[in-house]
Structure formats: C-alpha cells, structure tokens
Amino acid sequence: MAFAKTAVLKGFDRTFSVSPECKPYTLRDNGFSETKGGNFQYKRSLDTEHRNGLVLKVTVDKELTGVKISTVNNKGLSAVDVTKLENNAMVLEKINFIFDGFVDRSVLVEVK
C-alpha cells in the first residue's frame, strides 16, 4: 500500500494528513520508531477481546508528506474494521484519543 497525502481509518469518518509542522523528533517524541526504510511507524495494541487482538498502525513516510493508517490483527496480516466489531465502544474511544493527541502535538492534522 503506497503512501497518500491523506488517510482515513477504515470505517471512521475522520481524515488525516501529516502536519506541516511535523519533524522527525516530533514523531519520535510521540512513540514512532524509525523503520529500516527510513519511514516512521507507530504501533499500539488496542487490548480488546477480539479473538486475534488488534493493533493500530500509523506510518509516516521519510519525507514527512505521506501517511498510512490501519488496524490489523496481532500478526499484522489482515485489516480489521473496528466499527463493525461487537462491544467496540472502548476501542473507538482509544483510537479517537490517540488521534486527538497526534493532532494536539502537531503530528497529524485533521482534514475537513
């Protein structure tokens, strides 16, 4: 999956792009780690009762212009639409909290 200027999490109605104020140290300070390819990746387990577990992945390209967002199972092999899970209120709250933090700290900007 190629990087895009904007990204939306499957099933969500919020669209994000990388903040123009974002720097590599901003990403590191917010829990992103650098990949072998030079991109920055944030992975967070969502601690759910989903049988395969859920992980939120946000990846920013090394030029700090493109972004990818997804929720996957623990093995990272299949994308999961968290809005279609049963008893998903806590998961949705966690994801929105994480994204609100990224917006507050100039990692991402929400595109209207």
C-alpha positions in Angstrom: 0.0 0.0 0.0 1.5 3.3 -1.1 1.6 6.4 1.0 -1.1 9.0 0.3 -1.3 12.7 1.3 -4.4 11.9 3.3 -5.5 8.7 5.1 -8.6 7.5 6.8 -9.0 4.6 9.1 -11.4 2.0 7.7 -14.9 2.7 9.0 -14.1 6.1 10.5 -15.3 9.5 9.3 -12.0 11.3 10.2 -9.4 12.0 7.6 -5.8 12.9 8.5 -2.6 14.2 6.8 0.9 14.8 8.1 1.2 18.2 9.8 3.4 20.7 8.1 5.0 21.4 11.5 5.9 17.7 11.9 9.6 16.9 12.3 11.4 13.5 12.8 11.9 14.4 16.5 8.2 15.1 16.8 7.4 11.6 15.6 10.0 10.0 18.0 8.7 12.0 20.9 5.2 10.6 20.2 6.0 7.0 20.1 7.0 6.5 16.5 10.0 4.4 15.7 12.1 4.5 12.5 11.9 1.6 10.2 14.7 0.1 8.1 13.4 2.1 5.1 13.6 5.4 7.0 9.9 5.7 7.5 8.3 6.3 10.9 5.8 3.8 12.4 3.6 3.9 15.4 2.2 0.6 16.6 -0.2 0.4 19.6 -2.0 -2.7 20.8 -5.7 -1.9 21.5 -6.2 -4.6 24.1 -9.5 -5.9 23.0 -11.5 -9.1 23.4 -11.2 -9.6 19.6 -10.0 -13.2 19.1 -6.9 -12.2 17.1 -6.1 -9.0 19.0 -6.0 -5.6 17.4 -3.1 -3.2 16.6 -3.3 0.4 15.4 -0.6 1.2 12.9 0.2 4.7 11.7 3.1 5.1 9.3 4.6 8.3 8.0 7.0 8.3 5.1 10.5 9.6 5.4 9.8 12.8 3.6 7.0 13.5 6.2 4.4 14.1 3.4 2.5 10.8 3.2 0.7 8.7 5.7 -0.9 5.2 6.1 -3.4 4.3 8.9 -4.8 0.8 9.6 -6.0 -1.5 12.3 -4.7 -5.1 11.9 -4.8 -8.3 13.8 -1.8 -9.1 16.1 0.0 -10.9 13.2 -0.4 -7.8 11.0 -1.7 -9.8 8.2 -5.3 -8.7 7.8 -7.0 -5.3 8.2 -9.9 -5.1 10.7 -12.8 -2.6 10.5 -13.2 -1.8 14.2 -16.5 -0.1 13.7 -18.1 -3.4 12.8 -16.9 -5.3 15.9 -19.2 -6.0 18.8 -18.7 -4.1 22.0 -16.3 -1.7 20.3 -17.0 1.5 22.3 -13.8 1.3 24.3 -11.7 0.6 21.2 -13.2 3.5 19.3 -12.6 5.8 22.3 -8.9 4.7 22.4 -8.4 5.3 18.7 -10.0 8.8 18.9 -7.9 9.6 22.0 -4.7 8.7 20.2 -5.6 10.7 17.1 -6.7 13.7 19.2 -3.2 13.5 20.8 -1.5 13.4 17.5 -3.4 16.5 16.3 -2.7 18.4 19.5 1.0 17.6 19.2 1.3 18.6 15.5 2.0 15.1 14.2 -1.2 15.0 12.1 -3.8 17.5 11.0 -7.5 16.6 10.6 -8.7 17.3 7.0 -12.3 18.5 7.0 
